[in-house]
Structures are given as structure tokens and as C-alpha cells.
Amino acid sequence: VGRAVRSPEELFVSPLLFPLCSQPPLLTMDPPWTPQFLRQSVKLTCGDPSVSISTTWYTDGRWWKETPSNSLHVELSDRRKYRFQCQTRGSELSSAVNLAVSDDWLLLQVPTQAVLEGDSLSLRCSAWKNAKLSEVQFFHDGQLLHNRHGNEVLLSPAKQQHSGRYQCSAYVHSFTAWWEVSPQNDLVVRGEPEQRWVWGGFGVALGWVWISYWSLPSSSRPHSPSHTPHCTHIPSLSASSIPPGFLHLSPGPHPRPHPCIQ
């Protein structure tokens, strides 16, 4: 004979019976700048770099390749724009990393990761094959910036008014010296991330199922709107079918998400 549940708190110590929704991995690139120079190489990492797991890679929205580990070295042999994504077993598709490849001598480089208000933000002026630069200047929407530190300009903390078109100019020293102006590069600083519901877990006591969830900033869990996880269905529980002492565990109406399955 099972014992009675004495308090609502005891409900929440029941074991987790179903897997949590697997969130998309964070795709990162090293070096973390765009554009990059033609014939450079970059390293992509899907999720935690300390964990090796088989990974599926996508470029420009199409399947690209599968690798036994979650890191991949890519040689940039074409002058074009790339859109990388990745997915590990049981996870959602990652957010995209967008990368442009250029054969110019001088580039104004911005971060590949999305920039949010409050982030630490720096932009770089770089020359092909790391040639030495002198008298570097940065421009934002055609206006000269004065907070330069060497070949970088610091814009921290990032604000939405930092969005716009950037460009740099400098003397490039390679055998001889000449004045070079980079192509323009766009930067977007996003506002506060939206909140969305994620699963915290659920359990069973005396045959009754309950679910707990909370909201997290969407930026902390990159999400691809084009990918929808498979979900199971939980039958609705009417108020009359819920045992006494259960209803007050839920302080108010909430969205009704579905738990994911592997």
C-alpha cells in the first residue's frame, strides 16, 4: 500500500520520468570575426568544446557533412558568404553563424555571434596576412571614431545606437606602404532578448502528472525557428480530476508547451 503524500513539496521530489527538451547547441567560430580573408582557415565548434560528440553540419540551409566530433576546421577557398549550422544527436538545430570571405587587402571585422545590448563589443581592422598597419582610422556611418585602441575600436557596453555601417582605413606595410580603405561592414546590436518558456521537469505521485516550467532569455538558448522538435501529447486534466492540494501549486495560467522526445 503506498503512503499518502503529505505536502505539495513532496510532489516535486519524485523522479524525472521523461527527458527535458534538448536545446540547440551554441555554434562558435575561431577566430570569431567576419569577414575573413580568402584562403584562411577557421574552426567551428558545436556546443561544449570539452565534449566530443558526433555532429551533423549544414551550410546555406542544406546538409553538408557528418563528423565524429563536434569541431571542424574549414578552409575558406571561395570568395562568398557562408551560413553554418550544426546539430548533435537529440538536439535542435543551432542558430546560424554567418561568415563572409573577402580577397581585399584591408577588412573591418565584426563579431560572428549576435551582439546584444550590454555586451562587450570590439571591432577590428585587419590586413591580409597580418601585414602591419599604421594610422588606423575607424568610421561609423561616415563619422570618424575616436575611441581607437591600436587596430581595434571598443564599443562597450554595446548599445542599439552602435548599429550601423562601419569602415576602417590605414597604411598597409608589405614590402612598401600604401593607404587602403576597407569595404563597409554592417553591425546590428539587438535589444533585450525575448522570454520564452522552457521545461524544468515533471514527475508523478499517486498517478497524477504535473509539470513545472519557467522562462529564460531566448539568447541563452539559441533557437532556429525553422526547426520544430517532436513532442508527445499529454491529455488535459480537468480541475475535477486533480486531487486536493494540487491546484495551488500553479499560481496562475501559463502557456501549455509539449515535452520533447528523443
Buried (B, 14 or more C-beta within 10 A) or exposed (E): EEEEBEEBEEBBEBEEEBEBBBBBBBBBBEBEBBBBBBBBEBEBBBBEEEEEBEBBBBBEEEEBEEBEEBBBEBEBEEBEEBEBBBBBEEBBBBBBBBBBBBEBBBBBBBBBBBBBBEBEBBBBBBBBEEBEBEEBBBBBEEEEBEEBEEBBBEBEEBBEEBBBEBBBBBBBEEEEBEEBBBEBBEBEBBEEBEEEBBBEBBBEBEEBBBBBBEEBEEBEBBBBEEEEBEEEEEEEEEEEEBEEEBEEEEEEEEEEBEBBEE
